[in-house]
Amino acid sequence: MNLLDKQVTHGSFGKGSVVACDGSYIEVAFPVGTKKFVFPDAFGTHLTLVDRKLAKRVDDLRKTQEAEQRRMQAELEEKRIAEEEERQRLLAREKLVKSYKLNPVSQVAFWCDQEDQDRVFAEWRVFTGLKKSGAHAGKPNRLVRLHQNSCCLITAREEDAPEEERRVVGLFMVGESFVGKLCEDGYIPAHSQYRLRLSPEEAKELPFWKYYVNERYPNSMTWNSGRYRYFDNVWTAQILQDIVALKEGTDQLDQAKGFLEHFCEMNRIEQEELPSPNGALVRASA
């Protein structure tokens, strides 16, 4: 839009002629001297073009820019509100984390078939399953004991194999900001660093029942029903310790060691004081 030499009027300076316009500012020569204005904003307050058709075009441009500015301001306000809500959410989560009292059984073992395993290790998250009865039937299970110190163990056995042959096929710490009490969709995400999938050969060395025992029925090795069961913190540390031994000489040794160290720190466990596994399988062979 060429405004050079176009005539304008100003409430105080009178008539003038445009001598420069770069799209952001406009300069007008008045009898009292040259004045500089913001373009096109000044045409809504201080300046008026004598050419009515040109004035309409400038006014439309001004209105378009004002609408764009309002849109951008609205977006910035929405962003500010969202950031404040996120800040408040993180503060609430941090408060919950600090007030959390360590539970000695705050790990969880999941029953998985082959399809479940493939999905878990592809997505690095596990679904808790749905409630089967009660007022909340059909809604995802919420594992309230799970916190930043928690680990998810993925277990499996061959379809026609006895339950005592269940193996630990992988495990991961829960996501960095995960809190079971606040989980609504039933999905537990894996930590970005502390996660391991075991090879079939390695899994054979980690029988689930070597570590797990139901103290009420110490000789029983039956899963019965349900997608998951809570698991003792010390048992999980024993599994991680055995994984470190399995990874000796492999490129995953440092990862396994780091996992064990992090887990023990989060659960206040001294590695040197870990007892030997004494699960149902060990007791049965004693």
C-alpha positions as CSV (number, residue, x, y, z in Angstrom):
1,M,0.0,0.0,0.0
2,N,1.6,3.2,-1.2
3,L,0.9,6.2,1.1
4,L,3.7,8.5,0.0
5,D,2.6,12.1,-0.6
6,K,-1.0,11.2,0.6
7,Q,-2.7,13.9,2.5
8,V,-3.7,13.4,6.1
9,T,-5.2,15.5,8.9
10,H,-4.3,15.6,12.6
11,G,-6.4,17.0,15.4
12,S,-3.6,19.2,16.7
13,F,-1.0,19.5,13.9
14,G,-3.5,20.1,11.1
15,K,-3.0,19.0,7.5
16,G,0.1,17.1,6.5
17,S,1.7,14.9,3.8
18,V,3.1,11.4,4.2
19,V,6.9,11.4,3.6
20,A,7.7,7.9,4.7
21,C,6.0,4.6,5.7
22,D,7.8,1.3,6.3
23,G,4.8,-0.8,7.4
24,S,5.5,-0.2,11.1
25,Y,5.8,3.5,11.3
26,I,4.6,6.4,9.2
27,E,6.2,9.9,9.0
28,V,4.1,12.9,8.2
29,A,5.3,16.4,7.4
30,F,3.2,19.1,9.1
31,P,3.6,22.9,9.1
32,V,5.0,22.5,12.6
33,G,7.5,19.8,11.5
34,T,7.7,16.1,10.7
35,K,6.0,13.7,13.2
36,K,6.4,9.9,13.5
37,F,3.4,7.6,14.3
38,V,2.8,3.9,14.7
39,F,1.3,2.4,11.6
40,P,-1.6,1.6,11.1
41,D,-2.6,2.2,14.7
42,A,-2.4,6.0,14.4
43,F,-5.3,6.0,11.9
44,G,-7.6,4.8,14.5
45,T,-6.8,7.7,16.9
46,H,-4.7,10.6,15.6
47,L,-4.6,10.6,11.8
48,T,-7.2,10.6,9.0
49,L,-6.5,10.1,5.3
50,V,-8.2,12.6,3.0
51,D,-8.6,9.8,0.3
52,R,-11.7,7.9,1.6
53,K,-11.0,4.8,-0.4
54,L,-7.5,4.6,0.8
55,A,-8.7,5.4,4.3
56,K,-11.0,2.4,4.2
57,R,-8.2,0.1,3.2
58,V,-6.0,1.3,6.0
59,D,-8.9,1.0,8.5
60,D,-9.4,-2.6,7.4
61,L,-5.7,-3.3,7.8
62,R,-5.8,-1.8,11.3
63,K,-8.8,-3.9,12.3
64,T,-7.2,-7.0,11.0
65,Q,-4.0,-6.4,12.9
66,E,-5.9,-5.6,16.1
67,A,-7.9,-8.8,15.7
68,E,-4.6,-10.7,15.3
69,Q,-3.1,-9.0,18.4
70,R,-6.2,-9.9,20.4
71,R,-5.9,-13.5,19.2
72,M,-2.2,-13.7,20.2
73,Q,-2.9,-12.1,23.5
74,A,-5.7,-14.7,24.1
75,E,-3.3,-17.5,23.3
76,L,-0.6,-16.1,25.6
77,E,-3.2,-15.8,28.4
78,E,-4.3,-19.4,27.8
79,K,-0.7,-20.5,27.8
80,R,-0.1,-18.6,31.1
81,I,-3.2,-20.2,32.7
82,A,-2.1,-23.7,31.5
83,E,1.4,-23.1,32.8
84,E,0.0,-22.0,36.2
85,E,-2.3,-25.0,36.4
86,E,0.7,-27.2,35.6
87,R,2.8,-25.5,38.2
88,Q,0.1,-26.0,40.8
89,R,-0.3,-29.7,39.7
90,L,3.4,-30.2,40.1
91,L,3.4,-28.5,43.5
92,A,0.6,-30.8,44.7
93,R,2.4,-33.8,43.3
94,E,5.6,-32.7,45.0
95,K,3.8,-32.3,48.3
96,L,2.3,-35.7,47.9
97,V,5.7,-37.2,47.2
98,K,7.3,-35.6,50.2
99,S,4.5,-36.8,52.5
100,Y,4.7,-40.3,51.2
101,K,5.4,-43.0,53.8
102,L,7.4,-45.9,52.3
103,N,5.4,-49.1,52.1
104,P,7.4,-52.4,52.4
105,V,5.2,-53.9,49.7
106,S,5.0,-51.1,47.1
107,Q,6.1,-53.1,44.0
108,V,3.7,-54.9,41.7
109,A,4.0,-58.1,39.6
110,F,1.9,-58.5,36.5
111,W,0.5,-61.6,34.9
112,C,1.1,-61.3,31.1
113,D,0.6,-63.5,28.1
114,Q,2.6,-63.2,24.9
115,E,0.4,-60.5,23.5
116,D,0.6,-58.5,26.7
117,Q,4.4,-58.8,26.8
118,D,4.8,-57.5,23.2
119,R,2.5,-54.6,24.0
120,V,4.2,-53.7,27.3
121,F,7.7,-53.7,25.8
122,A,6.7,-51.9,22.7
123,E,4.9,-49.1,24.5
124,W,6.8,-49.4,27.8
125,R,3.7,-49.1,29.9
126,V,1.4,-51.7,31.5
127,F,-2.4,-51.6,32.0
128,T,-3.7,-52.4,35.5
129,G,-6.9,-54.0,34.2
130,L,-10.5,-53.2,35.0
131,K,-12.5,-53.7,38.2
132,K,-14.8,-56.6,37.9
133,S,-17.3,-55.8,40.6
134,G,-18.5,-53.2,43.0
135,A,-19.6,-49.6,42.5
136,H,-16.6,-48.9,40.2
137,A,-16.9,-52.1,38.1
138,G,-15.5,-51.5,34.6
139,K,-13.2,-48.7,35.7
140,P,-9.4,-49.2,35.7
141,N,-7.7,-50.5,38.9
142,R,-5.9,-47.8,40.7
143,L,-2.7,-49.1,42.5
144,V,-2.5,-46.7,45.3
145,R,0.7,-48.1,46.8
146,L,2.7,-47.3,43.6
147,H,5.0,-44.3,43.9
148,Q,8.3,-43.1,42.7
149,N,10.0,-46.0,44.5
150,S,7.9,-48.6,42.8
151,C,8.9,-51.2,40.2
152,C,6.6,-53.1,37.8
153,L,7.6,-56.7,37.2
154,I,6.4,-58.4,34.0
155,T,5.9,-62.1,34.5
156,A,4.9,-64.9,32.2
157,R,4.8,-68.7,31.6
158,E,4.1,-70.9,28.7
159,E,0.4,-71.5,28.3
160,D,0.7,-75.2,28.9
161,A,3.4,-74.9,31.6
162,P,2.8,-75.3,35.3
163,E,2.6,-72.2,37.4
164,E,5.9,-72.9,39.1
165,E,7.6,-72.1,35.8
166,R,6.5,-68.5,35.8
167,R,9.4,-66.3,34.9
168,V,10.3,-62.6,35.3
169,V,10.6,-61.4,31.7
170,G,11.2,-57.7,32.3
171,L,10.8,-54.9,34.8
172,F,10.8,-51.1,35.0
173,M,10.5,-48.4,37.6
174,V,7.4,-46.3,37.2
175,G,7.6,-43.0,35.3
176,E,9.4,-40.2,37.0
177,S,6.2,-38.3,37.9
178,F,3.9,-41.2,38.4
179,V,1.7,-41.5,41.5
180,G,-0.6,-44.5,41.7
181,K,-3.1,-42.6,43.8
182,L,-3.5,-40.1,41.0
183,C,-3.6,-42.5,38.0
184,E,-7.1,-42.5,36.4
185,D,-6.6,-44.3,33.1
186,G,-5.0,-47.5,34.5
187,Y,-1.7,-47.2,32.5
188,I,1.6,-47.2,34.4
189,P,4.4,-45.7,32.3
190,A,7.9,-46.8,32.5
191,H,10.8,-44.7,33.8
192,S,12.8,-43.2,30.9
193,Q,16.0,-44.8,32.2
194,Y,15.3,-47.7,34.6
195,R,13.8,-50.4,32.4
196,L,15.0,-53.8,31.3
197,R,13.6,-56.6,29.0
198,L,15.2,-59.9,29.6
199,S,16.1,-62.5,26.9
200,P,14.3,-65.9,27.0
201,E,17.6,-67.4,28.3
202,E,17.9,-64.8,31.0
203,A,14.3,-65.2,32.1
204,K,14.8,-68.9,32.6
205,E,17.2,-68.0,35.4
206,L,14.6,-65.8,37.2
207,P,11.7,-68.0,38.3
208,F,9.0,-65.8,39.9
209,W,8.4,-68.2,42.7
210,K,12.0,-68.2,43.7
211,Y,11.3,-64.8,45.3
212,Y,7.6,-64.7,45.9
213,V,5.8,-66.4,48.7
214,N,2.3,-66.1,50.2
215,E,3.1,-66.3,53.9
216,R,-0.4,-67.6,54.6
217,Y,0.2,-70.5,52.2
218,P,4.0,-70.7,52.0
219,N,4.0,-74.0,50.0
220,S,1.5,-72.8,47.4
221,M,2.6,-71.7,43.9
222,T,-0.8,-70.7,42.4
223,W,-1.6,-67.4,40.8
224,N,-5.3,-68.2,40.7
225,S,-6.9,-65.0,39.3
226,G,-6.2,-61.3,38.9
227,R,-3.9,-59.3,36.7
228,Y,-1.5,-58.2,39.3
229,R,-0.3,-58.7,42.9
230,Y,1.8,-56.5,45.1
231,F,5.3,-57.5,45.6
232,D,7.8,-57.0,48.5
233,N,10.5,-54.3,48.0
234,V,13.3,-56.7,49.2
235,W,12.2,-59.4,46.7
236,T,12.5,-56.9,43.9
237,A,16.0,-55.9,45.1
238,Q,16.9,-59.6,45.1
239,I,15.7,-60.0,41.5
240,L,17.7,-56.9,40.4
241,Q,20.8,-58.3,42.2
242,D,20.4,-61.6,40.3
243,I,19.9,-59.6,37.0
244,V,23.2,-57.8,37.6
245,A,24.9,-61.2,37.9
246,L,23.2,-62.4,34.7
247,K,24.4,-59.2,32.9
248,E,28.1,-59.7,33.8
249,G,30.2,-59.4,30.7
250,T,27.4,-57.8,28.6
251,D,26.9,-54.2,27.5
252,Q,23.9,-54.0,29.8
253,L,25.8,-54.5,33.0
254,D,26.1,-50.8,33.8
255,Q,22.4,-50.3,33.1
256,A,21.5,-53.2,35.5
257,K,23.9,-51.9,38.2
258,G,22.4,-48.4,37.9
259,F,18.9,-49.8,38.1
260,L,19.7,-51.8,41.3
261,E,21.5,-48.8,42.9
262,H,18.6,-46.5,42.1
263,F,16.0,-49.0,43.4
264,C,17.8,-49.6,46.7
265,E,18.2,-45.9,47.2
266,M,14.5,-45.2,46.6
267,N,13.5,-48.0,48.9
268,R,16.1,-47.4,51.6
269,I,17.6,-50.9,51.1
270,E,21.2,-51.8,51.9
271,Q,22.5,-54.0,49.1
272,E,25.1,-55.6,51.4
273,E,22.3,-56.7,53.8
274,L,20.0,-58.3,51.3
275,P,19.0,-61.9,52.4
276,S,19.0,-64.7,49.9
277,P,15.8,-65.4,48.1
278,N,13.4,-67.6,50.1
279,G,10.3,-67.8,47.9
280,A,7.9,-70.7,47.6
281,L,10.1,-72.5,45.1
282,V,13.1,-72.3,47.4
283,R,11.2,-73.6,50.3
284,A,9.7,-76.4,48.3
285,S,13.2,-77.7,47.4
286,A,14.6,-77.3,50.9
